[in-house]
Amino acid sequence: MYWTSFDQFIHMGGYGLYVWGSYGVTLALMLVEPLLAVQRRRRAIVQAREGELT
């Protein structure tokens, strides 16, 4: 597929919202998942340390 302008590239033949929306959701998940993993790890370490004290 060839585009003659940036506007046509963004719209992608009418599928631009789907294409760019998919990229946006994927990017958001790729950014959020490592942050959640760090949070879960910290919580697990705290719980493990609390278990050692009792």
C-alpha distance matrix in Angstrom:
0.0 3.8 6.7 10.1 12.3 13.2 14.0 10.6 9.5 12.7 12.4 9.0 9.2 12.8 12.7 13.4 17.1 16.8 14.4 16.5 19.6 19.2 18.9 21.9 24.0 23.4 24.3 27.3 28.5 28.2 30.3 32.9 33.6 35.2 37.3 38.5 39.3 41.4 43.2 43.9 45.3 47.6 48.8 49.6 51.5 53.5 54.3 55.3 57.6 59.2 59.9 61.7 64.0 65.3
3.8 0.0 3.8 6.7 9.3 10.8 12.1 9.1 8.4 12.1 12.3 9.7 10.2 13.9 14.4 14.3 18.1 18.6 16.1 17.5 20.9 21.0 20.2 22.9 25.5 25.0 25.4 28.4 30.0 29.5 31.3 34.0 35.0 36.5 38.3 39.9 40.8 42.7 44.4 45.5 46.7 48.8 50.3 51.2 52.9 54.9 55.9 57.0 59.0 60.7 61.6 63.3 65.5 66.9
6.7 3.8 0.0 3.8 5.6 7.3 8.5 5.8 5.7 9.5 9.9 8.4 9.3 12.6 13.6 12.7 16.5 17.6 15.4 16.1 19.6 20.3 19.4 21.6 24.5 24.4 24.5 27.3 29.3 29.0 30.3 33.0 34.5 35.9 37.4 39.1 40.3 42.0 43.6 44.9 46.3 48.1 49.5 50.7 52.4 54.2 55.4 56.6 58.5 60.1 61.2 62.9 64.9 66.4
10.1 6.7 3.8 0.0 3.8 7.1 8.5 6.8 8.0 11.2 11.9 11.3 11.8 14.9 16.4 15.3 18.8 20.5 18.5 18.7 22.2 23.3 22.3 24.1 27.2 27.4 27.1 29.7 32.0 31.7 32.7 35.5 37.2 38.5 39.8 41.7 43.0 44.5 46.0 47.6 48.9 50.6 52.1 53.4 55.0 56.7 58.0 59.3 61.1 62.6 63.9 65.6 67.5 69.0
12.3 9.3 5.6 3.8 0.0 3.8 5.3 5.4 6.5 8.9 10.2 10.7 11.9 14.3 15.7 13.9 17.0 19.2 17.3 16.8 20.3 21.8 20.6 21.9 25.2 25.7 25.0 27.5 30.1 29.8 30.5 33.2 35.2 36.5 37.5 39.5 41.0 42.3 43.7 45.4 46.9 48.3 49.8 51.4 52.9 54.4 55.8 57.3 58.9 60.4 61.8 63.5 65.3 66.9
13.2 10.8 7.3 7.1 3.8 0.0 3.8 5.4 4.9 6.2 8.7 9.8 12.0 13.7 14.5 11.9 14.7 17.1 15.0 13.9 17.3 19.0 17.5 18.5 22.0 22.5 21.6 24.0 26.7 26.5 27.0 29.7 31.8 33.0 33.9 35.9 37.6 38.8 40.1 41.9 43.4 44.7 46.3 47.9 49.3 50.8 52.3 53.8 55.3 56.8 58.3 60.0 61.7 63.3
14.0 12.1 8.5 8.5 5.3 3.8 0.0 3.8 5.4 5.2 6.3 8.5 10.2 11.1 12.5 10.1 12.6 15.4 14.2 13.2 16.2 18.4 17.5 18.2 21.5 22.6 22.0 23.9 26.7 27.0 27.5 29.9 32.1 33.7 34.4 36.1 38.0 39.4 40.4 42.2 43.9 45.2 46.5 48.2 49.9 51.1 52.5 54.2 55.8 57.0 58.6 60.5 62.0 63.5
10.6 9.1 5.8 6.8 5.4 5.4 3.8 0.0 3.8 5.4 5.1 5.9 7.0 8.9 10.5 9.0 12.3 14.4 13.1 13.1 16.2 17.9 17.4 18.8 21.7 22.5 22.5 24.7 27.1 27.4 28.4 30.7 32.6 34.3 35.4 36.9 38.6 40.3 41.4 42.9 44.6 46.2 47.4 48.9 50.7 52.1 53.3 54.9 56.7 58.0 59.3 61.2 63.0 64.3
9.5 8.4 5.7 8.0 6.5 4.9 5.4 3.8 0.0 3.8 5.5 5.1 7.9 9.9 10.1 8.0 11.5 13.1 10.9 10.8 14.3 15.5 14.5 16.2 19.3 19.6 19.5 22.0 24.3 24.2 25.3 27.9 29.6 31.2 32.4 34.0 35.5 37.2 38.5 39.9 41.5 43.2 44.5 45.9 47.6 49.2 50.4 51.8 53.7 55.1 56.3 58.2 60.0 61.4
12.7 12.1 9.5 11.2 8.9 6.2 5.2 5.4 3.8 0.0 3.8 5.6 8.6 9.1 9.0 5.8 8.5 10.9 9.2 8.1 11.4 13.3 12.4 13.5 16.6 17.5 17.3 19.4 21.9 22.3 23.1 25.4 27.4 29.1 30.0 31.6 33.4 35.0 36.0 37.6 39.3 40.8 42.0 43.6 45.4 46.8 48.0 49.6 51.4 52.6 54.0 55.9 57.6 59.0
12.4 12.3 9.9 11.9 10.2 8.7 6.3 5.1 5.5 3.8 0.0 3.8 5.6 5.5 6.3 4.2 7.2 9.6 9.0 9.1 11.6 13.6 13.8 14.9 17.5 18.8 19.2 21.0 23.3 24.1 25.2 27.1 29.0 31.1 32.0 33.2 35.1 36.9 37.8 39.1 41.1 42.7 43.6 45.2 47.2 48.5 49.4 51.2 53.1 54.2 55.4 57.6 59.3 60.4
9.0 9.7 8.4 11.3 10.7 9.8 8.5 5.9 5.1 5.6 3.8 0.0 3.8 5.5 5.3 4.8 8.5 9.5 8.0 9.4 12.2 13.2 13.4 15.4 17.7 18.4 19.2 21.5 23.3 23.8 25.4 27.5 28.9 31.0 32.3 33.4 34.9 37.0 38.1 39.2 41.0 42.9 43.9 45.1 47.2 48.8 49.6 51.1 53.2 54.4 55.4 57.5 59.5 60.6
9.2 10.2 9.3 11.8 11.9 12.0 10.2 7.0 7.9 8.6 5.6 3.8 0.0 3.8 5.6 7.0 10.2 11.0 10.6 12.4 14.7 15.7 16.6 18.5 20.5 21.3 22.5 24.5 26.2 27.0 28.7 30.5 31.8 34.1 35.5 36.3 37.9 40.2 41.1 42.0 44.0 46.0 46.8 48.0 50.2 51.7 52.4 54.0 56.2 57.3 58.2 60.4 62.4 63.3
12.8 13.9 12.6 14.9 14.3 13.7 11.1 8.9 9.9 9.1 5.5 5.5 3.8 0.0 3.8 5.7 7.7 8.8 9.7 11.4 12.8 14.3 15.8 17.2 18.8 20.3 21.6 23.1 24.8 26.1 27.7 29.1 30.6 33.2 34.3 34.8 36.7 39.0 39.7 40.5 42.8 44.7 45.2 46.5 48.9 50.2 50.8 52.6 54.8 55.6 56.6 59.0 60.8 61.6
12.7 14.4 13.6 16.4 15.7 14.5 12.5 10.5 10.1 9.0 6.3 5.3 5.6 3.8 0.0 3.8 5.6 5.5 6.2 8.6 9.8 10.8 12.5 14.2 15.5 16.8 18.4 20.0 21.4 22.7 24.5 25.9 27.2 29.8 31.0 31.5 33.3 35.7 36.4 37.1 39.3 41.3 41.8 43.1 45.5 46.9 47.4 49.1 51.4 52.3 53.2 55.5 57.4 58.2
13.4 14.3 12.7 15.3 13.9 11.9 10.1 9.0 8.0 5.8 4.2 4.8 7.0 5.7 3.8 0.0 3.8 5.4 5.0 5.8 7.9 9.6 10.4 11.7 13.8 15.2 16.1 17.8 19.7 20.8 22.2 23.8 25.5 27.8 28.9 29.7 31.6 33.7 34.5 35.6 37.7 39.4 40.1 41.6 43.8 45.1 45.9 47.6 49.7 50.7 51.8 54.0 55.8 56.8
17.1 18.1 16.5 18.8 17.0 14.7 12.6 12.3 11.5 8.5 7.2 8.5 10.2 7.7 5.6 3.8 0.0 3.8 5.6 5.4 5.6 8.2 9.9 10.1 11.7 13.9 15.0 15.9 17.9 19.6 20.7 21.9 23.7 26.4 27.1 27.6 29.8 32.0 32.4 33.4 35.8 37.4 37.9 39.5 41.8 42.9 43.6 45.5 47.6 48.4 49.5 51.9 53.6 54.4
16.8 18.6 17.6 20.5 19.2 17.1 15.4 14.4 13.1 10.9 9.6 9.5 11.0 8.8 5.5 5.4 3.8 0.0 3.8 5.7 5.1 6.0 8.6 9.8 10.4 12.1 14.1 15.2 16.4 18.2 19.9 20.9 22.2 25.0 26.1 26.4 28.2 30.7 31.2 31.9 34.3 36.2 36.6 37.9 40.4 41.6 42.1 43.9 46.2 47.0 47.9 50.3 52.1 52.9
14.4 16.1 15.4 18.5 17.3 15.0 14.2 13.1 10.9 9.2 9.0 8.0 10.6 9.7 6.2 5.0 5.6 3.8 0.0 3.8 5.5 5.2 6.4 8.7 10.1 10.8 12.4 14.4 15.7 16.6 18.6 20.2 21.3 23.8 25.2 25.9 27.4 29.8 30.7 31.5 33.5 35.5 36.3 37.4 39.7 41.2 41.9 43.4 45.7 46.7 47.7 49.8 51.8 52.8
16.5 17.5 16.1 18.7 16.8 13.9 13.2 13.1 10.8 8.1 9.1 9.4 12.4 11.4 8.6 5.8 5.4 5.7 3.8 0.0 3.8 5.3 5.0 6.1 8.6 9.8 10.4 12.1 14.2 15.1 16.4 18.2 19.9 22.1 23.2 24.2 26.0 28.0 28.9 30.1 32.1 33.8 34.7 36.1 38.2 39.6 40.5 42.1 44.2 45.2 46.4 48.5 50.3 51.5
19.6 20.9 19.6 22.2 20.3 17.3 16.2 16.2 14.3 11.4 11.6 12.2 14.7 12.8 9.8 7.9 5.6 5.1 5.5 3.8 0.0 3.8 5.4 5.0 6.2 8.5 9.8 10.5 12.3 14.1 15.4 16.4 18.1 20.8 21.6 22.1 24.2 26.4 26.9 27.9 30.3 31.9 32.4 34.0 36.3 37.5 38.1 40.0 42.1 42.9 44.1 46.4 48.1 49.1
19.2 21.0 20.3 23.3 21.8 19.0 18.4 17.9 15.5 13.3 13.6 13.2 15.7 14.3 10.8 9.6 8.2 6.0 5.2 5.3 3.8 0.0 3.8 5.4 5.2 6.1 8.5 9.9 10.7 12.2 14.3 15.4 16.4 19.2 20.5 20.8 22.5 25.0 25.8 26.4 28.6 30.6 31.2 32.3 34.7 36.2 36.7 38.3 40.6 41.6 42.5 44.8 46.7 47.6
18.9 20.2 19.4 22.3 20.6 17.5 17.5 17.4 14.5 12.4 13.8 13.4 16.6 15.8 12.5 10.4 9.9 8.6 6.4 5.0 5.4 3.8 0.0 3.8 5.6 5.2 6.1 8.6 10.0 10.5 12.3 14.2 15.4 17.6 19.1 20.1 21.5 23.6 24.8 25.8 27.6 29.5 30.5 31.8 33.8 35.4 36.3 37.7 39.8 41.1 42.1 44.1 46.1 47.3
21.9 22.9 21.6 24.1 21.9 18.5 18.2 18.8 16.2 13.5 14.9 15.4 18.5 17.2 14.2 11.7 10.1 9.8 8.7 6.1 5.0 5.4 3.8 0.0 3.8 5.4 5.1 6.1 8.6 9.9 10.7 12.2 14.2 16.5 17.2 18.3 20.3 22.1 22.9 24.3 26.3 27.8 28.7 30.3 32.3 33.6 34.6 36.4 38.3 39.3 40.6 42.7 44.4 45.6
24.0 25.5 24.5 27.2 25.2 22.0 21.5 21.7 19.3 16.6 17.5 17.7 20.5 18.8 15.5 13.8 11.7 10.4 10.1 8.6 6.2 5.2 5.6 3.8 0.0 3.8 5.5 5.1 6.2 8.6 10.0 10.5 12.0 14.9 15.7 16.0 18.1 20.4 20.9 21.8 24.1 25.9 26.4 27.8 30.2 31.4 32.1 33.9 36.0 36.9 38.0 40.3 42.0 43.0
23.4 25.0 24.4 27.4 25.7 22.5 22.6 22.5 19.6 17.5 18.8 18.4 21.3 20.3 16.8 15.2 13.9 12.1 10.8 9.8 8.5 6.1 5.2 5.4 3.8 0.0 3.8 5.5 5.2 6.1 8.7 10.0 10.6 13.1 14.8 15.3 16.6 19.1 20.2 20.9 22.7 24.9 25.7 26.8 28.9 30.6 31.3 32.7 34.9 36.2 37.1 39.2 41.2 42.3
24.3 25.4 24.5 27.1 25.0 21.6 22.0 22.5 19.5 17.3 19.2 19.2 22.5 21.6 18.4 16.1 15.0 14.1 12.4 10.4 9.8 8.5 6.1 5.1 5.5 3.8 0.0 3.8 5.5 5.1 6.2 8.6 10.2 11.9 13.2 14.6 16.1 17.8 19.1 20.5 22.1 23.8 25.1 26.4 28.2 29.8 30.9 32.4 34.2 35.6 36.9 38.7 40.5 42.0
27.3 28.4 27.3 29.7 27.5 24.0 23.9 24.7 22.0 19.4 21.0 21.5 24.5 23.1 20.0 17.8 15.9 15.2 14.4 12.1 10.5 9.9 8.6 6.1 5.1 5.5 3.8 0.0 3.8 5.5 5.2 6.1 8.5 10.8 11.2 12.2 14.4 16.1 16.8 18.3 20.3 21.8 22.7 24.4 26.3 27.5 28.6 30.4 32.2 33.3 34.7 36.7 38.3 39.6
28.5 30.0 29.3 32.0 30.1 26.7 26.7 27.1 24.3 21.9 23.3 23.3 26.2 24.8 21.4 19.7 17.9 16.4 15.7 14.2 12.3 10.7 10.0 8.6 6.2 5.2 5.5 3.8 0.0 3.8 5.4 5.1 5.8 8.8 10.0 10.2 11.9 14.3 15.1 15.9 18.0 19.9 20.6 21.9 24.1 25.6 26.3 27.9 30.0 31.2 32.2 34.3 36.2 37.3
28.2 29.5 29.0 31.7 29.8 26.5 27.0 27.4 24.2 22.3 24.1 23.8 27.0 26.1 22.7 20.8 19.6 18.2 16.6 15.1 14.1 12.2 10.5 9.9 8.6 6.1 5.1 5.5 3.8 0.0 3.8 5.7 5.7 7.2 9.3 10.5 11.3 13.4 15.0 16.0 17.3 19.4 20.8 21.8 23.5 25.4 26.5 27.6 29.6 31.2 32.2 34.0 36.0 37.5
30.3 31.3 30.3 32.7 30.5 27.0 27.5 28.4 25.3 23.1 25.2 25.4 28.7 27.7 24.5 22.2 20.7 19.9 18.6 16.4 15.4 14.3 12.3 10.7 10.0 8.7 6.2 5.2 5.4 3.8 0.0 3.8 5.8 6.4 7.1 9.3 10.8 11.9 13.3 15.1 16.5 17.8 19.4 21.0 22.4 23.9 25.4 26.8 28.4 29.9 31.4 33.0 34.8 36.4
32.9 34.0 33.0 35.5 33.2 29.7 29.9 30.7 27.9 25.4 27.1 27.5 30.5 29.1 25.9 23.8 21.9 20.9 20.2 18.2 16.4 15.4 14.2 12.2 10.5 10.0 8.6 6.1 5.1 5.7 3.8 0.0 3.8 5.7 5.3 6.2 8.7 10.2 10.7 12.4 14.4 15.7 16.6 18.4 20.2 21.4 22.6 24.4 26.1 27.2 28.7 30.7 32.3 33.7
33.6 35.0 34.5 37.2 35.2 31.8 32.1 32.6 29.6 27.4 29.0 28.9 31.8 30.6 27.2 25.5 23.7 22.2 21.3 19.9 18.1 16.4 15.4 14.2 12.0 10.6 10.2 8.5 5.8 5.7 5.8 3.8 0.0 3.8 5.4 5.1 6.1 8.7 9.8 10.4 12.2 14.3 15.3 16.3 18.4 20.1 20.9 22.3 24.4 25.7 26.8 28.7 30.6 31.9
35.2 36.5 35.9 38.5 36.5 33.0 33.7 34.3 31.2 29.1 31.1 31.0 34.1 33.2 29.8 27.8 26.4 25.0 23.8 22.1 20.8 19.2 17.6 16.5 14.9 13.1 11.9 10.8 8.8 7.2 6.4 5.7 3.8 0.0 3.8 5.4 4.9 6.3 8.6 9.8 10.4 12.4 14.2 15.2 16.5 18.5 19.9 20.9 22.6 24.4 25.6 27.1 29.1 30.8
37.3 38.3 37.4 39.8 37.5 33.9 34.4 35.4 32.4 30.0 32.0 32.3 35.5 34.3 31.0 28.9 27.1 26.1 25.2 23.2 21.6 20.5 19.1 17.2 15.7 14.8 13.2 11.2 10.0 9.3 7.1 5.3 5.4 3.8 0.0 3.8 5.4 5.2 6.3 8.7 10.0 10.8 12.5 14.4 15.6 16.9 18.6 20.1 21.4 22.9 24.6 26.2 27.7 29.5
38.5 39.9 39.1 41.7 39.5 35.9 36.1 36.9 34.0 31.6 33.2 33.4 36.3 34.8 31.5 29.7 27.6 26.4 25.9 24.2 22.1 20.8 20.1 18.3 16.0 15.3 14.6 12.2 10.2 10.5 9.3 6.2 5.1 5.4 3.8 0.0 3.8 5.4 5.0 6.1 8.5 9.9 10.5 12.2 14.3 15.4 16.4 18.2 20.0 21.1 22.5 24.5 26.1 27.5
39.3 40.8 40.3 43.0 41.0 37.6 38.0 38.6 35.5 33.4 35.1 34.9 37.9 36.7 33.3 31.6 29.8 28.2 27.4 26.0 24.2 22.5 21.5 20.3 18.1 16.6 16.1 14.4 11.9 11.3 10.8 8.7 6.1 4.9 5.4 3.8 0.0 3.8 5.4 5.1 6.1 8.6 9.9 10.5 12.3 14.3 15.2 16.3 18.4 20.0 20.9 22.7 24.7 26.2
41.4 42.7 42.0 44.5 42.3 38.8 39.4 40.3 37.2 35.0 36.9 37.0 40.2 39.0 35.7 33.7 32.0 30.7 29.8 28.0 26.4 25.0 23.6 22.1 20.4 19.1 17.8 16.1 14.3 13.4 11.9 10.2 8.7 6.3 5.2 5.4 3.8 0.0 3.8 5.5 5.0 6.2 8.6 9.8 10.6 12.4 14.2 15.3 16.6 18.5 20.0 21.3 23.1 25.0
43.2 44.4 43.6 46.0 43.7 40.1 40.4 41.4 38.5 36.0 37.8 38.1 41.1 39.7 36.4 34.5 32.4 31.2 30.7 28.9 26.9 25.8 24.8 22.9 20.9 20.2 19.1 16.8 15.1 15.0 13.3 10.7 9.8 8.6 6.3 5.0 5.4 3.8 0.0 3.8 5.4 5.2 6.2 8.7 10.0 10.7 12.4 14.3 15.5 16.7 18.5 20.3 21.6 23.2
43.9 45.5 44.9 47.6 45.4 41.9 42.2 42.9 39.9 37.6 39.1 39.2 42.0 40.5 37.1 35.6 33.4 31.9 31.5 30.1 27.9 26.4 25.8 24.3 21.8 20.9 20.5 18.3 15.9 16.0 15.1 12.4 10.4 9.8 8.7 6.1 5.1 5.5 3.8 0.0 3.8 5.5 5.1 6.1 8.7 9.9 10.5 12.2 14.3 15.3 16.4 18.5 20.3 21.5
45.3 46.7 46.3 48.9 46.9 43.4 43.9 44.6 41.5 39.3 41.1 41.0 44.0 42.8 39.3 37.7 35.8 34.3 33.5 32.1 30.3 28.6 27.6 26.3 24.1 22.7 22.1 20.3 18.0 17.3 16.5 14.4 12.2 10.4 10.0 8.5 6.1 5.0 5.4 3.8 0.0 3.8 5.4 5.1 6.2 8.7 9.9 10.5 12.3 14.3 15.3 16.7 18.8 20.5
47.6 48.8 48.1 50.6 48.3 44.7 45.2 46.2 43.2 40.8 42.7 42.9 46.0 44.7 41.3 39.4 37.4 36.2 35.5 33.8 31.9 30.6 29.5 27.8 25.9 24.9 23.8 21.8 19.9 19.4 17.8 15.7 14.3 12.4 10.8 9.9 8.6 6.2 5.2 5.5 3.8 0.0 3.8 5.4 5.1 6.3 8.6 9.8 10.7 12.4 14.3 15.5 17.0 19.0
48.8 50.3 49.5 52.1 49.8 46.3 46.5 47.4 44.5 42.0 43.6 43.9 46.8 45.2 41.8 40.1 37.9 36.6 36.3 34.7 32.4 31.2 30.5 28.7 26.4 25.7 25.1 22.7 20.6 20.8 19.4 16.6 15.3 14.2 12.5 10.5 9.9 8.6 6.2 5.1 5.4 3.8 0.0 3.8 5.5 5.1 6.2 8.6 10.0 10.6 12.3 14.4 15.7 17.1
49.6 51.2 50.7 53.4 51.4 47.9 48.2 48.9 45.9 43.6 45.2 45.1 48.0 46.5 43.1 41.6 39.5 37.9 37.4 36.1 34.0 32.3 31.8 30.3 27.8 26.8 26.4 24.4 21.9 21.8 21.0 18.4 16.3 15.2 14.4 12.2 10.5 9.8 8.7 6.1 5.1 5.4 3.8 0.0 3.8 5.4 5.1 6.0 8.6 9.8 10.5 12.4 14.5 15.8
51.5 52.9 52.4 55.0 52.9 49.3 49.9 50.7 47.6 45.4 47.2 47.2 50.2 48.9 45.5 43.8 41.8 40.4 39.7 38.2 36.3 34.7 33.8 32.3 30.2 28.9 28.2 26.3 24.1 23.5 22.4 20.2 18.4 16.5 15.6 14.3 12.3 10.6 10.0 8.7 6.2 5.1 5.5 3.8 0.0 3.8 5.4 5.0 6.2 8.6 9.8 10.7 12.7 14.8
53.5 54.9 54.2 56.7 54.4 50.8 51.1 52.1 49.2 46.8 48.5 48.8 51.7 50.2 46.9 45.1 42.9 41.6 41.2 39.6 37.5 36.2 35.4 33.6 31.4 30.6 29.8 27.5 25.6 25.4 23.9 21.4 20.1 18.5 16.9 15.4 14.3 12.4 10.7 9.9 8.7 6.3 5.1 5.4 3.8 0.0 3.8 5.4 5.1 6.2 8.6 10.0 10.9 12.9
54.3 55.9 55.4 58.0 55.8 52.3 52.5 53.3 50.4 48.0 49.4 49.6 52.4 50.8 47.4 45.9 43.6 42.1 41.9 40.5 38.1 36.7 36.3 34.6 32.1 31.3 30.9 28.6 26.3 26.5 25.4 22.6 20.9 19.9 18.6 16.4 15.2 14.2 12.4 10.5 9.9 8.6 6.2 5.1 5.4 3.8 0.0 3.8 5.4 5.1 6.2 8.8 10.1 11.0
55.3 57.0 56.6 59.3 57.3 53.8 54.2 54.9 51.8 49.6 51.2 51.1 54.0 52.6 49.1 47.6 45.5 43.9 43.4 42.1 40.0 38.3 37.7 36.4 33.9 32.7 32.4 30.4 27.9 27.6 26.8 24.4 22.3 20.9 20.1 18.2 16.3 15.3 14.3 12.2 10.5 9.8 8.6 6.0 5.0 5.4 3.8 0.0 3.8 5.4 5.1 6.4 9.0 10.4
57.6 59.0 58.5 61.1 58.9 55.3 55.8 56.7 53.7 51.4 53.1 53.2 56.2 54.8 51.4 49.7 47.6 46.2 45.7 44.2 42.1 40.6 39.8 38.3 36.0 34.9 34.2 32.2 30.0 29.6 28.4 26.1 24.4 22.6 21.4 20.0 18.4 16.6 15.5 14.3 12.3 10.7 10.0 8.6 6.2 5.1 5.4 3.8 0.0 3.8 5.3 5.1 6.6 9.1
59.2 60.7 60.1 62.6 60.4 56.8 57.0 58.0 55.1 52.6 54.2 54.4 57.3 55.6 52.3 50.7 48.4 47.0 46.7 45.2 42.9 41.6 41.1 39.3 36.9 36.2 35.6 33.3 31.2 31.2 29.9 27.2 25.7 24.4 22.9 21.1 20.0 18.5 16.7 15.3 14.3 12.4 10.6 9.8 8.6 6.2 5.1 5.4 3.8 0.0 3.8 5.4 5.3 6.7
59.9 61.6 61.2 63.9 61.8 58.3 58.6 59.3 56.3 54.0 55.4 55.4 58.2 56.6 53.2 51.8 49.5 47.9 47.7 46.4 44.1 42.5 42.1 40.6 38.0 37.1 36.9 34.7 32.2 32.2 31.4 28.7 26.8 25.6 24.6 22.5 20.9 20.0 18.5 16.4 15.3 14.3 12.3 10.5 9.8 8.6 6.2 5.1 5.3 3.8 0.0 3.8 5.5 5.5
61.7 63.3 62.9 65.6 63.5 60.0 60.5 61.2 58.2 55.9 57.6 57.5 60.4 59.0 55.5 54.0 51.9 50.3 49.8 48.5 46.4 44.8 44.1 42.7 40.3 39.2 38.7 36.7 34.3 34.0 33.0 30.7 28.7 27.1 26.2 24.5 22.7 21.3 20.3 18.5 16.7 15.5 14.4 12.4 10.7 10.0 8.8 6.4 5.1 5.4 3.8 0.0 3.8 5.6
64.0 65.5 64.9 67.5 65.3 61.7 62.0 63.0 60.0 57.6 59.3 59.5 62.4 60.8 57.4 55.8 53.6 52.1 51.8 50.3 48.1 46.7 46.1 44.4 42.0 41.2 40.5 38.3 36.2 36.0 34.8 32.3 30.6 29.1 27.7 26.1 24.7 23.1 21.6 20.3 18.8 17.0 15.7 14.5 12.7 10.9 10.1 9.0 6.6 5.3 5.5 3.8 0.0 3.8
65.3 66.9 66.4 69.0 66.9 63.3 63.5 64.3 61.4 59.0 60.4 60.6 63.3 61.6 58.2 56.8 54.4 52.9 52.8 51.5 49.1 47.6 47.3 45.6 43.0 42.3 42.0 39.6 37.3 37.5 36.4 33.7 31.9 30.8 29.5 27.5 26.2 25.0 23.2 21.5 20.5 19.0 17.1 15.8 14.8 12.9 11.0 10.4 9.1 6.7 5.5 5.6 3.8 0.0
